[in-house]
Amino acid sequence: MTTVELGNYSLAFAMLAGCVGIFGSIGSRRLDSPSLLGVARASIHWLTALLTISCAALMVAILRDDFALTYVAGYSERALPLGYKISAFWAGQPGSLLLWAWMLAVMSSIVAIVIRKSPAATQAPTLGILAAACGLFPALMLFFAKANPFYLSGIVPPDGSGMVPLLQDPAMIAHPPLLFLGYAGLTIPFALAFGALIGGRTDAGWIPAARRWTLAAWLFLTAGIILGAEWAYVELGWGGYWKWDAVENASLLPWFTATALIHSLIVQQRRGMLKIWNASLAALSYFLCIFATFVTRSGIIASVHAFEKGDALSPIGWFFLITMIVMILGVVGVMLWRRRLLKSHRPLENLISFESGVLTANVLLTVMMATTLIGTMFPVLSKLVTGESIGVDEKFYNTVILPMFIALFVLMGAGPALQFAKARRGVGRRLAIPGIAALLAGAATAIATAPAWLEMSGMSWVFWKTWEAWKAWVAYWMPCVWMTVSVAVATLVVVGIADDFLRNLAAKLGDRSQDVVVTMGRVLRGNLRRYGGQLTHLGVVMMLLGVAASSLFSIEKKLALRIGESAELGRYTLRLESVDEIRKDNYQALAARVAVSGPDGLQSILGPEIRQYFKFDELNREVAIDTGLREDVYLTFLGAEDGGRLVFIHARVNPMVLWIWIGSIAMAVGSGVCLFSRRRRAAPQVTEADGEVQ
C-alpha cells in the first residue's frame, strides 16, 4: 500500500468512525443501550488511531521528499532544513487541517476515557458532539481536493517549491500547532457543557473538568497568539507586532470568550449563577474557532495570512459556513429545549461583589469580541449594503477597544477586594492602598511624560479658538494621557495583588513568632490556584505596559548611510561598518553591519539582511534587533545603491517591547500553575436532590 492510499483510506475510515460515534451516541440515549454507548466510545478511539496513521503517512511523505503529492511539492524542497521540513506538515491548508483534526481526536479520546463512569444520559451526547466535531475534518479533506494532503497532481517535479521565506522562522514552527491546540481544546468544554445540558444534568459536577480544559485551551491559544505577534515583529519588518489584520483578529475572537468563560465557570460552581452565560460562552468559544477557520480559508476577506485569496467564497468556505449555520441552529435549539435548567439558583444580590465583577467582565469581553468581529467583517458587510468594500483601520480598534481594556484592568485590580464585599466596608478598606498607589503612580507618570506642559500652558489664548488647534492639542497630549492611565491601572493591579498577599501572610503569622519565609511558602502552597491566577494577571499588566509604551513612544527614522558614516536616533548613534554578501544552500543575502552605540558607551553590532531565496522572486528582509528591558533598537535593511556602498535603513527605537514577551511568559507560568495545582478542599457545588432531569 502506498503512502497516498494509506493516508486516504485512513481518512475515509476516520470519517466512518465519526459517523458510527454519532449514531452510537444517539442510539444509546434513545434505547438506553450500554453496548451502543461502548460503540460510541470505541469509535472515538478508532478515529484517533486512524488520524494518527494519516498524520504519520503525511510526515513520512514530507521527510522522504515525495513530490508526487501536491502538498509536499508545494511546501517543501530537498534543501529545506529539517526543522522547517517538519513544520511543512502544517505550513499549508491541508496539513494544518489534518493536524487540528488529530489534536482534537487525541483530546476527545482522553475525555472519553475520563468520563467513562459518568451517567450515560450525559456521557452519550458528549461523545456524540465530539464524534461530530472530529468527523467533520476527514469529511472535509476527502470531499475537497484543496483540503486533501494526499492529493496527487499527476506530475512529479524533480524538487519542491519550498516553504515561503516568511514562514522560515522558529516562531512559525510552534505558532500554528499552539493555535490548533487552543481551537481543539475549546471543543471540549462545549461538548461537556452541552452534553450535560442535553442529558438534563443540574449539578456542577461537569464544571471542574470544563474549566481545566478551557484553561488549557486558553493557555495554548494565548501562546499561539503571542508567538504570532513575535513572528510579525521579527519577520515582517515594519516594526510592530499587531496590525489588527483579519486573520490576527480571528484568533483573538475565541480568546475573548474563553477568558470570560474561565472566570464565569467559577461563579456557577460556587453560586449556581451565570448558567446561561456559561452555556453561551462555551458554545461561542467553539463557534468562533470555526469562524476563525472560515475567515482564514474562505477567501472572503483579504489578509496576508489567509490560505485563500479573492473576493468569492471558496468551496471550503461554503463548507464551514454551512457548518456554522447548523451549529447555531443546534445550540439555540438545545438552549430553548433545556431553558429551565439554565435558570440561576440565586439572583445577583449585591452590585459590589465578586459575582457582579465577573458579570461585568463577561459583558466587557463579549462587547470587545463583538466589536472586533464587526471590524473584521466590515469589508464584507459594507459590500453587501453599498456594493463597495470598506475596511476599518487600527484607529477604530484602538478607539473602541482600548477603553474597555482599561475598564477590565480596573476590575482586575479590584478583584481581590471584591472577594470581601460581604464584609462591612471590606471593599473600601482593601481598595484604599491600591487606589492611592494608583493615583500617585499616575501623577508621577503624567509629570514624567509631559515635560512640555509649562510651555504648552503658557501659550496665547488664541491657540484655543479654533477646532483644528484643539485637535492638535488633544493629539499632542493623548500619548501622555494613555500612558498615565496605563501606569495607574497597572499599579492598581500590582499593589492590589501585593496587598492581598501581605494581608493573608499577616493573618497566618498572627501574634506568633514564625519564620516569615516558611510562612510565605505555606501561604503560597495553601492556594496555588489563587496565586497562579494573580501571577497571570501580573503578566497581563506587564504586557499592558509594554504595549502602551511601544505604541505611544516609539521613534523612527529612515537613514541613508555610506560605510563609515553615522546617524543619530534618539539616545543612540548608528554607524555603518560594512556591507557583506552571504550565500547559503537555499538563499543568498546582502547584510549591513551597523554599530549601535548607546549613551552608556556600550556598543553592539546589528546585521539586518536582504535575502533572495532561490525558489522565490520576492526579496525577504531579515530585521536585526538589539533587545533590552528599556527599549529595542530595530533595524530593517531597505535596499542599497552604488554597488552596495550606499545603504538605506529603517531604524526604530521601540520602548519596553521585551516586557510583552516577559509578561507572556508570566501568563503561561501562572495559568500553568492554575491548571496543574489541586485544591486541598473541593469547592462547594450547587446541587439539586435528584441531580438529573429526565
C-alpha positions as CSV (number, residue, x, y, z in Angstrom):
1,M,0.0,0.0,0.0
2,T,1.4,3.4,-1.0
3,T,1.6,6.4,1.3
4,V,-1.2,8.1,-0.6
5,E,-3.5,5.1,-0.3
6,L,-2.7,4.6,3.4
7,G,-3.5,8.3,4.1
8,N,-6.7,8.4,2.1
9,Y,-8.0,5.1,3.5
10,S,-7.3,6.2,7.0
11,L,-9.2,9.5,6.4
12,A,-12.2,7.5,4.9
13,F,-12.4,5.1,7.8
14,A,-11.9,8.0,10.3
15,M,-14.9,9.7,8.8
16,L,-16.8,6.4,9.1
17,A,-15.8,6.1,12.7
18,G,-17.1,9.6,13.3
19,C,-20.5,8.7,11.8
20,V,-20.6,5.5,13.9
21,G,-19.8,7.6,17.0
22,I,-22.7,10.0,16.3
23,F,-25.3,7.2,15.6
24,G,-24.0,5.2,18.5
25,S,-24.5,8.0,21.0
26,I,-27.9,8.8,19.6
27,G,-28.9,5.2,19.8
28,S,-27.5,4.8,23.3
29,R,-29.6,7.7,24.6
30,R,-32.8,6.7,22.8
31,L,-32.6,3.0,23.5
32,D,-30.8,3.2,26.9
33,S,-28.2,0.8,25.5
34,P,-24.9,0.5,27.3
35,S,-23.5,-1.5,24.3
36,L,-24.2,1.3,21.9
37,L,-22.6,3.7,24.4
38,G,-19.5,1.5,24.3
39,V,-19.6,1.6,20.5
40,A,-19.7,5.4,20.6
41,R,-16.7,5.5,23.0
42,A,-14.7,3.0,20.9
43,S,-15.4,5.0,17.7
44,I,-13.6,8.0,19.3
45,H,-10.5,5.8,19.9
46,W,-10.6,4.3,16.4
47,L,-10.9,7.8,14.9
48,T,-7.8,8.9,16.9
49,A,-5.8,5.8,15.7
50,L,-6.8,6.3,12.1
51,L,-6.0,10.0,12.1
52,T,-2.6,9.2,13.7
53,I,-1.9,6.8,10.8
54,S,-2.8,9.6,8.3
55,C,-0.5,12.1,10.1
56,A,2.3,9.5,10.1
57,A,1.8,8.9,6.3
58,L,2.0,12.6,5.5
59,M,5.1,13.1,7.7
60,V,6.8,10.2,6.0
61,A,6.0,11.6,2.6
62,I,7.4,15.0,3.6
63,L,10.6,13.6,5.0
64,R,11.1,11.3,2.0
65,D,10.6,14.3,-0.4
66,D,7.7,12.5,-2.1
67,F,6.9,15.3,-4.5
68,A,4.2,13.2,-6.2
69,L,1.9,14.7,-3.5
70,T,0.8,18.2,-4.5
71,Y,1.1,19.3,-0.8
72,V,4.6,18.1,-0.4
73,A,5.7,19.6,-3.7
74,G,4.1,22.9,-2.7
75,Y,5.5,23.4,0.8
76,S,8.8,21.5,0.9
77,E,12.1,21.1,-1.0
78,R,15.2,19.0,-0.8
79,A,17.4,21.8,0.6
80,L,14.9,22.8,3.3
81,P,16.4,22.4,6.8
82,L,15.0,19.5,8.8
83,G,13.1,21.7,11.4
84,Y,11.3,23.6,8.7
85,K,10.7,20.4,6.7
86,I,8.9,19.0,9.7
87,S,6.9,22.3,10.1
88,A,5.9,21.9,6.4
89,F,3.4,19.5,7.8
90,W,1.2,22.4,9.0
91,A,2.5,25.2,6.7
92,G,-0.4,24.7,4.2
93,Q,-4.1,24.4,4.4
94,P,-4.5,20.6,4.1
95,G,-1.7,19.7,6.6
96,S,-2.9,22.2,9.1
97,L,-6.5,20.8,8.9
98,L,-5.1,17.3,9.5
99,L,-3.1,18.4,12.5
100,W,-6.1,20.1,14.0
101,A,-8.2,17.0,13.5
102,W,-5.6,14.8,15.1
103,M,-5.2,17.0,18.1
104,L,-8.9,17.2,18.6
105,A,-9.2,13.4,18.3
106,V,-6.5,12.8,20.9
107,M,-8.2,15.2,23.3
108,S,-11.6,13.5,22.6
109,S,-10.1,10.1,23.4
110,I,-8.8,11.5,26.7
111,V,-12.3,12.8,27.5
112,A,-13.9,9.5,26.5
113,I,-11.6,7.7,29.0
114,V,-12.2,10.2,31.8
115,I,-16.0,10.3,31.6
116,R,-16.5,6.6,31.0
117,K,-18.0,6.2,34.5
118,S,-20.3,9.3,34.1
119,P,-24.0,8.8,33.8
120,A,-25.0,7.5,30.4
121,A,-27.5,10.3,29.9
122,T,-24.8,12.9,29.8
123,Q,-21.9,10.7,28.5
124,A,-23.7,9.8,25.3
125,P,-24.4,13.3,24.0
126,T,-20.9,14.4,25.0
127,L,-19.4,11.6,22.9
128,G,-21.7,12.4,20.1
129,I,-20.7,16.0,19.9
130,L,-17.0,15.0,20.0
131,A,-17.5,12.4,17.3
132,A,-19.3,15.0,15.1
133,A,-16.5,17.6,15.7
134,C,-13.8,15.1,14.9
135,G,-15.5,13.5,11.9
136,L,-16.0,17.0,10.3
137,F,-12.4,17.2,9.3
138,P,-11.8,13.9,7.4
139,A,-15.0,14.6,5.6
140,L,-13.7,18.0,4.5
141,M,-10.4,16.6,3.4
142,L,-11.9,13.8,1.4
143,F,-14.5,15.8,-0.4
144,F,-12.4,18.8,-1.3
145,A,-9.1,18.4,-3.2
146,K,-7.7,21.7,-1.9
147,A,-8.1,20.3,1.7
148,N,-6.7,16.9,1.0
149,P,-3.0,16.5,1.9
150,F,-2.8,13.2,-0.1
151,Y,-3.9,14.7,-3.4
152,L,-1.8,13.6,-6.4
153,S,-1.2,16.1,-9.2
154,G,-0.1,13.5,-11.8
155,I,3.2,15.3,-12.4
156,V,6.3,14.6,-10.2
157,P,8.7,17.6,-10.2
158,P,12.4,17.0,-9.5
159,D,12.2,19.3,-6.5
160,G,9.5,21.0,-4.5
161,S,8.6,24.7,-4.5
162,G,9.9,25.2,-0.9
163,M,8.4,26.9,2.1
164,V,7.5,30.6,1.8
165,P,10.5,32.6,3.3
166,L,8.3,34.4,5.8
167,L,7.4,31.1,7.4
168,Q,11.0,30.1,7.9
169,D,11.2,31.4,11.4
170,P,11.4,29.4,14.7
171,A,8.2,31.1,15.9
172,M,6.2,29.8,13.0
173,I,7.3,26.2,13.9
174,A,5.3,26.5,17.1
175,H,2.7,29.2,16.3
176,P,0.2,27.1,14.2
177,P,0.3,24.0,16.4
178,L,-0.4,26.1,19.5
179,L,-3.3,27.8,17.9
180,F,-4.8,24.5,16.8
181,L,-4.3,23.1,20.4
182,G,-6.3,26.1,21.6
183,Y,-9.0,25.6,19.0
184,A,-9.2,21.8,19.7
185,G,-9.2,22.4,23.4
186,L,-12.2,24.8,23.3
187,T,-14.2,22.0,21.7
188,I,-14.1,20.0,24.9
189,P,-15.9,22.5,27.3
190,F,-18.5,23.0,24.6
191,A,-19.1,19.2,24.4
192,L,-19.1,18.8,28.2
193,A,-21.5,21.8,28.8
194,F,-24.0,20.7,26.1
195,G,-23.6,17.0,26.9
196,A,-24.6,17.9,30.5
197,L,-27.4,20.2,29.2
198,I,-28.8,17.6,26.8
199,G,-28.6,14.9,29.4
200,G,-30.5,17.0,31.9
201,R,-27.7,17.3,34.4
202,T,-28.4,20.0,37.0
203,D,-25.4,19.6,39.3
204,A,-22.0,21.3,38.9
205,G,-20.0,18.1,38.5
206,W,-19.0,18.8,34.9
207,I,-17.7,22.2,35.6
208,P,-14.2,21.4,37.1
209,A,-13.2,19.4,34.0
210,A,-14.7,22.0,31.7
211,R,-12.8,24.8,33.4
212,R,-9.5,22.8,33.2
213,W,-9.9,22.2,29.5
214,T,-10.9,25.8,29.0
215,L,-7.8,27.0,30.9
216,A,-5.5,24.6,28.9
217,A,-7.0,25.8,25.6
218,W,-6.7,29.4,26.7
219,L,-3.0,28.8,27.6
220,F,-2.3,27.3,24.2
221,L,-4.3,30.0,22.4
222,T,-2.5,32.8,24.3
223,A,0.9,31.2,23.5
224,G,0.0,30.9,19.8
225,I,-1.2,34.5,19.6
226,I,1.9,35.8,21.3
227,L,4.2,33.8,19.1
228,G,2.3,35.1,16.1
229,A,2.9,38.6,17.3
230,E,6.6,37.8,17.9
231,W,6.8,36.4,14.4
232,A,5.3,39.6,12.9
233,Y,7.8,41.7,15.0
234,V,10.9,39.9,13.7
235,E,9.8,38.9,10.2
236,L,7.5,41.4,8.7
237,G,9.9,44.3,9.2
238,W,7.5,47.2,9.8
239,G,8.5,47.5,13.5
240,G,5.2,46.4,15.2
241,Y,3.7,43.2,16.4
242,W,-0.1,43.6,15.9
243,K,-1.9,45.2,13.0
244,W,-5.5,44.2,13.6
245,D,-5.3,42.1,10.4
246,A,-8.4,40.0,9.8
247,V,-6.7,36.6,10.5
248,E,-5.0,38.0,13.6
249,N,-8.4,39.2,14.8
250,A,-9.9,35.8,14.0
251,S,-7.6,34.1,16.5
252,L,-8.4,36.8,19.1
253,L,-12.1,36.3,19.0
254,P,-12.3,32.9,20.9
255,W,-9.6,34.2,23.2
256,F,-12.0,36.9,24.5
257,T,-14.9,34.4,25.1
258,A,-12.6,31.8,26.6
259,T,-11.2,34.4,29.0
260,A,-14.7,35.2,30.1
261,L,-15.6,31.5,30.4
262,I,-12.7,30.7,32.7
263,H,-13.9,33.2,35.3
264,S,-17.6,32.7,34.8
265,L,-17.5,29.0,35.5
266,I,-16.2,29.7,39.0
267,V,-19.4,31.6,39.8
268,Q,-21.6,28.8,38.5
269,Q,-19.6,26.2,40.5
270,R,-19.7,28.3,43.7
271,R,-23.1,30.0,43.5
272,G,-25.1,28.3,40.8
273,M,-25.3,31.5,38.8
274,L,-24.5,32.7,35.3
275,K,-25.7,29.4,33.7
276,I,-26.9,31.0,30.5
277,W,-23.7,32.9,30.3
278,N,-21.6,29.8,30.6
279,A,-23.5,27.7,28.1
280,S,-23.4,30.6,25.6
281,L,-19.7,31.3,26.2
282,A,-18.8,27.6,25.8
283,A,-20.7,27.4,22.5
284,L,-19.5,30.8,21.3
285,S,-15.8,29.9,22.0
286,Y,-16.1,26.8,19.8
287,F,-18.1,28.6,17.2
288,L,-15.5,31.3,17.0
289,C,-12.8,28.7,16.4
290,I,-14.8,27.5,13.4
291,F,-15.3,31.1,12.4
292,A,-11.6,31.8,12.6
293,T,-11.0,28.9,10.2
294,F,-13.7,30.3,7.9
295,V,-12.0,33.7,7.8
296,T,-8.6,32.1,7.1
297,R,-9.8,29.6,4.4
298,S,-12.8,31.1,2.7
299,G,-11.2,33.8,0.7
300,I,-13.9,36.2,1.7
301,I,-11.6,38.6,3.5
302,A,-8.2,39.8,2.2
303,S,-5.3,39.0,4.5
304,V,-1.5,38.4,4.3
305,H,-2.1,35.3,6.4
306,A,-5.1,33.8,4.6
307,F,-4.9,30.5,2.7
308,E,-7.5,31.5,0.1
309,K,-7.3,34.8,-2.0
310,G,-10.1,36.5,-3.8
311,D,-13.5,38.1,-3.2
312,A,-15.7,35.0,-3.9
313,L,-16.4,32.4,-1.2
314,S,-14.4,29.3,-1.8
315,P,-16.0,25.8,-1.7
316,I,-14.2,25.2,1.6
317,G,-15.6,28.5,2.8
318,W,-19.1,27.3,2.0
319,F,-18.4,24.1,3.9
320,F,-17.5,26.0,7.1
321,L,-20.4,28.5,6.6
322,I,-22.9,25.6,6.5
323,T,-21.2,24.1,9.5
324,M,-21.6,27.3,11.4
325,I,-25.3,27.7,10.4
326,V,-26.0,24.1,11.6
327,M,-24.2,24.7,14.8
328,I,-26.1,27.9,15.5
329,L,-29.5,26.2,15.0
330,G,-28.4,23.2,17.1
331,V,-27.1,25.3,20.0
332,V,-30.2,27.6,20.1
333,G,-32.5,24.6,19.9
334,V,-30.8,22.8,22.8
335,M,-30.8,26.0,24.9
336,L,-34.5,26.6,24.3
337,W,-35.3,23.0,25.0
338,R,-33.4,23.0,28.2
339,R,-34.1,26.6,29.2
340,R,-35.4,25.5,32.6
341,L,-32.0,24.1,33.5
342,L,-30.3,27.4,32.7
343,K,-32.1,29.3,35.4
344,S,-29.8,30.6,38.2
345,H,-30.2,29.2,41.7
346,R,-30.0,32.6,43.2
347,P,-30.2,36.2,42.0
348,L,-27.4,38.8,41.9
349,E,-27.8,40.2,45.4
350,N,-25.1,42.9,45.5
351,L,-23.8,45.2,42.8
352,I,-20.5,45.3,44.5
353,S,-19.5,41.7,44.7
354,F,-17.2,39.1,43.1
355,E,-20.2,37.8,41.0
356,S,-21.1,41.3,39.7
357,G,-17.4,41.8,38.8
358,V,-17.3,38.6,36.8
359,L,-20.6,39.5,35.1
360,T,-19.2,43.0,34.2
361,A,-16.1,41.3,32.8
362,N,-18.3,39.0,30.8
363,V,-20.1,41.9,29.3
364,L,-16.9,43.8,28.5
365,L,-15.2,40.8,26.9
366,T,-18.2,40.0,24.9
367,V,-18.6,43.5,23.6
368,M,-14.8,43.6,22.8
369,M,-15.3,40.3,20.8
370,A,-18.3,41.7,19.0
371,T,-16.5,44.9,18.2
372,T,-13.5,43.0,16.8
373,L,-15.9,40.7,14.9
374,I,-17.7,43.7,13.3
375,G,-14.5,45.4,12.4
376,T,-13.1,42.2,10.8
377,M,-16.3,41.6,8.8
378,F,-16.9,45.3,7.9
379,P,-15.5,45.0,4.4
380,V,-17.9,42.1,3.7
381,L,-20.9,43.9,5.4
382,S,-20.2,47.2,3.6
383,K,-20.0,45.4,0.3
384,L,-23.4,43.7,0.9
385,V,-25.0,47.0,1.8
386,T,-23.3,49.6,-0.5
387,G,-21.6,47.4,-3.2
388,E,-18.2,48.8,-2.1
389,S,-15.8,47.1,0.2
390,I,-14.8,49.5,3.0
391,G,-12.4,48.4,5.8
392,V,-11.6,49.9,9.2
393,D,-8.1,50.7,10.3
394,E,-6.2,50.4,13.6
395,K,-7.7,53.7,14.9
396,F,-11.1,52.1,15.0
397,Y,-10.0,49.2,17.2
398,N,-7.8,51.3,19.4
399,T,-10.5,53.9,19.9
400,V,-13.3,51.5,20.8
401,I,-11.5,48.5,22.4
402,L,-8.7,50.3,24.4
403,P,-11.1,52.0,26.9
404,M,-12.8,48.6,27.6
405,F,-9.4,47.0,28.2
406,I,-8.7,49.7,30.7
407,A,-12.0,49.0,32.4
408,L,-11.0,45.3,32.6
409,F,-7.8,46.2,34.3
410,V,-9.7,48.3,36.9
411,L,-11.9,45.2,37.5
412,M,-8.7,43.1,37.7
413,G,-7.3,45.5,40.3
414,A,-10.5,45.4,42.3
415,G,-10.8,41.6,42.1
416,P,-9.0,40.7,45.4
417,A,-11.0,43.3,47.3
418,L,-14.4,42.2,45.8
419,Q,-13.9,38.8,47.5
420,F,-14.7,40.6,50.8
421,A,-17.7,42.5,49.5
422,K,-20.0,41.0,52.2
423,A,-17.8,42.4,55.0
424,R,-18.8,45.8,56.1
425,R,-16.5,48.4,54.5
426,G,-14.4,45.4,53.3
427,V,-14.1,46.6,49.7
428,G,-13.3,50.2,50.6
429,R,-10.6,49.3,53.1
430,R,-8.9,46.9,50.8
431,L,-9.0,49.3,47.8
432,A,-7.7,52.2,49.7
433,I,-4.0,51.4,49.5
434,P,-4.1,50.2,45.8
435,G,-6.2,53.2,44.9
436,I,-3.8,55.7,46.5
437,A,-0.8,54.0,44.9
438,A,-2.5,54.1,41.5
439,L,-3.2,57.9,41.8
440,L,0.4,58.6,42.9
441,A,1.8,56.4,40.1
442,G,-0.5,58.1,37.5
443,A,0.6,61.6,38.7
444,A,4.3,60.7,38.6
445,T,3.8,59.3,35.0
446,A,2.0,62.4,33.9
447,I,4.8,64.6,35.1
448,A,7.5,62.3,33.6
449,T,5.8,62.0,30.2
450,A,4.8,65.7,29.8
451,P,7.9,67.8,30.0
452,A,6.4,70.4,27.7
453,W,3.4,71.1,29.9
454,L,4.5,74.5,31.2
455,E,5.4,75.6,27.6
456,M,2.0,74.5,26.3
457,S,0.0,76.1,29.2
458,G,1.8,79.4,28.6
459,M,0.7,79.7,25.0
460,S,-1.6,82.5,23.9
461,W,-5.4,82.0,24.3
462,V,-5.7,82.5,20.5
463,F,-4.4,78.8,20.4
464,W,-7.7,77.6,21.8
465,K,-10.0,79.5,19.5
466,T,-10.0,77.0,16.5
467,W,-11.2,73.4,16.3
468,E,-8.1,72.4,14.5
469,A,-6.0,73.8,17.3
470,W,-8.0,71.8,19.8
471,K,-7.5,68.6,17.8
472,A,-3.8,69.3,17.6
473,W,-3.6,69.8,21.4
474,V,-5.5,66.5,22.0
475,A,-3.3,64.6,19.6
476,Y,-0.2,66.1,21.3
477,W,-1.3,65.0,24.8
478,M,-3.1,61.7,24.1
479,P,0.0,59.5,24.3
480,C,0.8,61.1,27.7
481,V,-2.9,60.5,28.9
482,W,-2.9,56.9,27.8
483,M,0.4,56.1,29.3
484,T,-0.7,57.8,32.6
485,V,-3.9,55.7,32.7
486,S,-2.0,52.5,31.8
487,V,0.5,53.0,34.6
488,A,-2.2,53.9,37.1
489,V,-4.3,50.8,36.4
490,A,-1.2,48.6,36.3
491,T,-0.3,50.0,39.7
492,L,-3.8,49.3,41.0
493,V,-3.5,45.6,39.9
494,V,0.1,45.1,41.2
495,V,-0.5,46.8,44.6
496,G,-3.9,45.1,45.0
497,I,-2.3,41.7,44.5
498,A,0.6,42.6,46.8
499,D,-1.8,43.9,49.5
500,D,-3.9,40.8,49.3
501,F,-0.9,38.5,49.7
502,L,0.5,40.5,52.6
503,R,-2.8,40.5,54.4
504,N,-3.0,36.7,54.1
505,L,0.6,36.4,55.2
506,A,-0.1,38.6,58.3
507,A,-3.2,36.6,59.1
508,K,-1.1,33.4,59.0
509,L,1.7,34.9,61.1
510,G,-0.7,36.3,63.7
511,D,1.0,37.2,67.0
512,R,3.2,34.1,67.0
513,S,6.8,34.4,66.1
514,Q,7.1,32.3,63.0
515,D,9.7,32.3,60.2
516,V,8.4,34.7,57.6
517,V,9.9,32.8,54.6
518,V,8.4,29.5,55.8
519,T,5.0,31.1,56.4
520,M,5.2,32.8,53.0
521,G,5.8,29.4,51.3
522,R,2.9,28.0,53.3
523,V,0.6,30.8,52.1
524,L,1.5,30.2,48.5
525,R,1.2,26.4,48.7
526,G,-2.2,26.8,50.5
527,N,-3.8,28.3,47.5
528,L,-1.7,27.8,44.4
529,R,-4.6,28.4,42.1
530,R,-5.4,31.8,43.5
531,Y,-1.8,33.0,43.3
532,G,-1.3,31.3,39.9
533,G,-4.2,33.4,38.7
534,Q,-2.7,36.5,40.2
535,L,0.7,35.7,38.5
536,T,-1.2,35.5,35.2
537,H,-2.7,39.0,36.0
538,L,0.7,40.4,36.7
539,G,1.9,39.0,33.3
540,V,-1.1,40.8,31.7
541,V,-0.1,44.0,33.4
542,M,3.5,43.7,32.1
543,M,2.0,43.3,28.6
544,L,-0.2,46.3,29.1
545,L,2.8,48.5,30.0
546,G,4.9,47.1,27.1
547,V,2.1,47.6,24.5
548,A,1.4,51.2,25.8
549,A,5.0,52.3,25.8
550,S,5.9,50.7,22.5
551,S,2.8,52.0,20.8
552,L,2.9,55.6,22.1
553,F,6.5,56.5,22.4
554,S,8.4,54.7,19.6
555,I,10.6,56.8,17.3
556,E,11.7,56.0,13.8
557,K,13.9,57.4,11.0
558,K,14.9,56.4,7.5
559,L,18.6,56.6,7.1
560,A,20.9,56.7,4.0
561,L,24.4,55.8,5.1
562,R,27.7,55.1,3.4
563,I,30.3,52.9,5.0
564,G,31.9,54.8,7.9
565,E,29.0,57.3,8.2
566,S,26.9,57.8,11.3
567,A,23.4,59.0,12.2
568,E,21.6,59.8,15.4
569,L,18.4,58.2,16.6
570,G,17.1,59.2,20.0
571,R,19.8,58.2,22.5
572,Y,21.7,56.1,20.0
573,T,24.4,56.6,17.4
574,L,24.3,54.3,14.4
575,R,27.4,53.7,12.3
576,L,27.6,51.6,9.1
577,E,30.7,49.4,9.4
578,S,30.4,47.2,6.2
579,V,28.1,45.5,3.7
580,D,28.7,41.8,3.3
581,E,27.4,39.2,0.8
582,I,26.2,35.9,2.3
583,R,25.4,32.6,0.4
584,K,23.5,29.6,1.9
585,D,22.1,26.4,0.5
586,N,18.7,27.9,-0.4
587,Y,19.3,31.7,-0.4
588,Q,21.8,34.5,-0.9
589,A,21.8,37.7,1.1
590,L,23.2,41.2,1.5
591,A,23.9,42.1,5.1
592,A,24.6,45.5,6.6
593,R,26.8,45.6,9.7
594,V,25.7,48.5,11.8
595,A,27.4,49.5,15.1
596,V,24.9,50.8,17.6
597,S,26.3,53.0,20.5
598,G,24.2,54.0,23.5
599,P,24.7,56.8,26.0
600,D,26.4,54.4,28.3
601,G,29.2,53.9,25.8
602,L,28.3,50.2,25.1
603,Q,28.3,49.1,21.5
604,S,26.5,46.3,19.7
605,I,26.8,45.2,16.1
606,L,23.5,44.5,14.3
607,G,23.2,42.8,10.9
608,P,19.9,43.4,9.1
609,E,19.7,41.5,5.8
610,I,18.0,41.4,2.4
611,R,17.6,37.8,1.3
612,Q,16.9,36.3,-2.1
613,Y,15.6,32.8,-1.8
614,F,16.4,30.8,-5.0
615,K,12.8,29.4,-5.3
616,F,11.1,32.8,-4.8
617,D,11.1,36.0,-6.7
618,E,10.3,38.3,-3.8
619,L,13.0,39.8,-1.6
620,N,12.8,38.9,2.1
621,R,14.1,41.3,4.8
622,E,15.5,39.9,8.0
623,V,15.5,42.6,10.7
624,A,18.1,43.0,13.4
625,I,17.1,43.8,16.9
626,D,19.1,44.9,20.0
627,T,16.7,44.0,22.8
628,G,16.7,45.5,26.3
629,L,14.3,46.0,29.2
630,R,14.1,49.7,28.5
631,E,13.8,49.6,24.7
632,D,14.7,47.8,21.4
633,V,16.8,49.2,18.6
634,Y,15.1,47.8,15.5
635,L,16.8,47.9,12.1
636,T,15.3,47.0,8.7
637,F,17.6,46.8,5.6
638,L,15.5,48.6,2.9
639,G,18.0,48.5,0.0
640,A,21.3,49.6,-1.4
641,E,22.7,51.6,-4.3
642,D,26.0,52.5,-5.8
643,G,27.3,48.9,-5.8
644,G,26.3,48.4,-2.2
645,R,28.2,51.5,-0.9
646,L,25.0,53.5,-0.2
647,V,22.7,51.7,2.2
648,F,19.1,52.6,3.2
649,I,17.9,51.5,6.6
650,H,14.7,52.0,8.5
651,A,15.6,52.4,12.2
652,R,13.3,52.4,15.1
653,V,13.5,52.6,18.9
654,N,10.6,50.7,20.4
655,P,10.3,51.1,24.2
656,M,9.6,48.1,26.5
657,V,8.7,45.5,23.9
658,L,10.6,42.9,26.0
659,W,8.0,43.5,28.7
660,I,5.4,42.0,26.4
661,W,7.4,38.8,25.9
662,I,8.3,38.5,29.6
663,G,4.7,39.2,30.5
664,S,3.5,36.4,28.2
665,I,5.9,34.0,30.0
666,A,4.5,35.1,33.4
667,M,1.0,34.5,32.0
668,A,1.9,31.0,30.8
669,V,3.5,30.1,34.1
670,G,0.6,31.4,36.1
671,S,-2.0,29.7,34.1
672,G,0.1,26.5,34.2
673,V,0.1,26.7,38.0
674,C,-3.7,27.1,38.0
675,L,-4.0,24.2,35.6
676,F,-1.9,21.6,37.4
677,S,-2.5,22.6,41.0
678,R,-5.1,20.8,43.1
679,R,-7.4,22.3,45.7
680,R,-6.9,20.9,49.2
681,R,-10.7,21.2,49.7
682,A,-13.2,20.8,46.9
683,A,-15.1,24.0,46.1
684,P,-18.7,23.9,47.2
685,Q,-21.0,22.8,44.4
686,V,-24.7,23.6,43.9
687,T,-26.8,20.5,43.5
688,E,-30.4,19.5,43.4
689,A,-31.9,16.5,45.1
690,D,-32.2,14.3,42.0
691,G,-29.1,15.5,40.1
692,E,-30.7,14.8,36.7
693,V,-33.9,15.7,34.9
694,Q,-35.3,13.0,32.7
